[in-house]
Amino acid sequence: MTVSVGDPPLPLAMTLDRIRALADEGRLDMDEILDPVALSERAGVPLAVTLALLRGEECARPAPGGAEERVRRRAAFLYAVSRDVHGRPYPVGEIAAAIGAPPRWVDALVSGRKPPHLRHCKAFAAFFGRDASFLTDTPAQAVSRALRPTLESLDYRSGTLMADLADQYGLVAVSTRGRPLTRTQEALLLGMITRMLSAEPRAEVAR
């Protein structure tokens, strides 16, 4: 089985160390930053395993079945938690047509059964807006990769971040629909906005 993936993420211990250092620097709440339930869902890793990894525990035994079994479990998980615009599971036929795979292959994959081959896995992951790495990462890699946006947001954080955003992009307020943000939530949100705006050409932002 070969599923093409991108570069591996930072080691989880390094990611957590950098997040903790940035949180300490900004006097932010680590319990808010490292929400294990949300992190488990983003990573596709069981909650108990996610909690153990956040405590610094290693997964001593690999999951039975090796890499192929991990791909099947992650694919079934991804299908189970994804919904179309109507809030319903995606039809197998729609997925199959979009990725150029036989419907029976997609049905076998999303049900957790062993498919006849795995060559469509990259396209399957892309259908749900994920990289192929979502299917192939080890639990520690998956959690580290899921934490990367958080780390990037904290890296962008500064004491005058809102002022910087107002100066560069004209952003003067963030609507939270009447729900106040904690200091930690505000730092993460403003970091995310900064990353998004920084990725856009300045001419596009100014329009």
C-alpha positions in Angstrom: 0.0 0.0 0.0 1.3 3.5 -0.9 -0.5 6.7 -0.1 1.4 9.8 -1.1 1.7 12.3 1.7 3.5 15.6 2.4 6.2 16.4 4.9 5.8 14.9 8.4 4.8 17.4 11.1 7.0 18.5 14.0 7.5 15.9 16.7 4.6 16.2 19.1 6.8 16.9 22.1 8.4 19.8 20.2 5.0 21.2 19.2 3.7 21.0 22.8 6.9 22.6 24.2 6.5 25.5 21.8 2.9 26.0 22.6 3.5 25.9 26.3 6.3 28.4 26.0 4.2 30.8 24.0 1.2 30.3 26.4 3.5 31.1 29.3 4.8 34.2 27.6 1.3 35.5 26.9 -0.2 34.3 30.2 -2.7 32.2 28.3 -4.8 29.3 29.6 -3.4 25.9 28.4 -6.7 24.1 29.2 -8.4 26.3 26.6 -5.6 25.9 24.1 -5.4 22.1 24.4 -9.1 21.2 24.2 -8.7 17.4 24.0 -12.2 16.7 22.7 -11.9 19.2 19.8 -8.3 18.0 19.2 -9.3 14.4 19.1 -12.0 15.2 16.4 -9.6 17.3 14.3 -6.8 14.6 14.4 -9.1 11.6 14.0 -7.5 10.0 17.1 -9.5 8.4 19.9 -10.0 10.7 22.9 -8.2 8.3 25.3 -5.2 8.2 23.0 -5.2 12.0 22.5 -5.3 12.5 26.3 -2.4 10.1 26.8 -0.3 11.8 24.1 -1.0 15.3 25.7 0.3 13.8 29.0 3.5 12.9 27.2 2.8 9.2 27.1 3.9 7.2 24.1 1.7 4.7 22.3 3.6 1.6 23.3 1.9 -0.8 20.9 0.9 0.1 17.3 -2.7 -0.5 16.4 -3.3 -4.1 15.0 -3.1 -4.3 11.2 -0.5 -1.6 10.8 -0.7 1.2 8.3 -3.5 -0.3 6.2 -5.7 -0.6 9.2 -5.0 2.9 10.3 -6.0 4.2 6.8 -9.3 2.3 7.0 -10.1 3.5 10.5 -9.3 7.1 9.7 -11.3 6.9 6.4 -14.4 5.5 8.2 -14.0 8.1 10.9 -13.8 10.9 8.4 -16.9 9.8 6.6 -18.8 9.3 9.9 -18.2 12.9 11.1 -18.7 14.7 7.7 -22.0 16.1 6.5 -23.1 17.7 3.3 -24.9 21.1 3.0 -28.1 19.5 4.1 -26.6 18.0 7.3 -26.7 14.4 5.9 -23.9 11.9 5.3 -22.5 12.2 1.8 -24.0 9.6 -0.6 -21.5 6.9 -1.5 -22.3 7.4 -5.2 -21.5 11.1 -5.0 -18.1 10.5 -3.4 -17.3 7.8 -6.0 -18.2 10.0 -8.9 -16.1 12.9 -7.6 -13.0 10.9 -7.0 -13.2 8.5 -9.9 -13.6 5.3 -7.8 -16.0 2.4 -8.0 -19.0 2.9 -5.6 -18.3 -0.6 -4.1 -14.7 0.6 -3.2 -16.0 3.7 -1.5 -18.7 1.7 0.3 -16.1 -0.8 1.6 -13.8 2.0 2.7 -16.4 4.1 4.6 -17.8 1.0 6.3 -14.3 0.1 7.6 -14.0 -3.1 5.5 -10.8 -3.8 3.6 -11.2 -2.3 0.2 -9.7 -4.0 -2.9 -7.0 -1.4 -3.2 -6.2 2.0 -1.7 -5.0 4.0 -4.6 -8.0 6.4 -4.4 -7.3 7.4 -0.8 -5.6 10.7 -1.5 -8.6 11.8 -3.6 -11.0 10.5 -0.9 -9.3 12.6 1.8 -9.3 15.6 -0.6 -13.1 15.3 -1.1 -13.5 16.1 2.6 -11.0 18.9 2.5 -8.1 16.9 4.1 -4.6 15.9 3.1 -3.7 12.3 2.6 -1.7 12.6 5.7 -4.9 12.6 7.7 -5.3 8.9 6.8 -1.7 7.9 7.2 -0.3 9.8 10.2 0.6 7.9 13.4 -1.5 9.2 16.4 1.3 11.4 17.6 1.8 12.8 14.1 -1.9 13.4 13.7 -2.2 15.3 17.0 0.9 17.4 16.2 -0.5 18.2 12.7 -3.8 19.2 14.2 -2.1 21.5 16.7 -0.2 23.3 13.9 -2.8 26.0 13.3 -2.9 26.7 17.1 0.9 27.0 17.2 0.9 29.3 14.2 -1.8 31.5 15.8 0.2 31.8 19.0 3.3 32.6 16.9 1.5 35.6 15.4 0.2 36.9 18.7 1.5 40.2 20.1 0.2 42.7 22.7 -0.8 45.1 20.0 -2.2 42.6 17.5 -5.5 44.3 17.1 -3.8 47.6 16.6 -1.5 46.0 14.0 -4.4 44.5 12.2 -6.2 47.9 12.1 -3.1 49.6 10.8 -2.3 47.1 8.1 -5.8 45.9 7.0 -8.4 48.2 8.4 -9.8 45.6 10.8 -11.3 47.5 13.7 -13.5 44.9 15.4 -14.3 41.2 15.6 -18.0 40.2 16.0 -18.6 37.2 18.4 -22.4 37.5 18.3 -22.5 38.9 21.8 -20.4 36.1 23.4 -17.3 37.5 25.2 -14.0 36.0 24.4 -11.4 35.0 27.0 -7.9 36.3 26.6 -6.8 32.9 25.3 -9.6 32.7 22.7 -9.0 36.3 21.6 -5.3 35.6 21.1 -6.0 32.4 19.0 -8.7 34.1 17.0 -6.6 37.2 16.2 -3.7 35.0 15.3 -5.9 33.0 12.9 -7.2 36.3 11.3 -3.6 37.5 10.9 -2.6 34.3 9.1 -5.6 34.5 6.8 -5.0 38.2 5.9 -1.3 37.7 5.5 -1.9 35.0 3.0 -4.0 37.4 0.8 -2.4 39.8 -1.7 -2.5 43.3 -0.3 -4.5 44.5 -3.3 -7.2 42.0 -2.6 -7.4 43.0 1.0 -7.7 46.6 0.2 -10.6 46.1 -2.2 
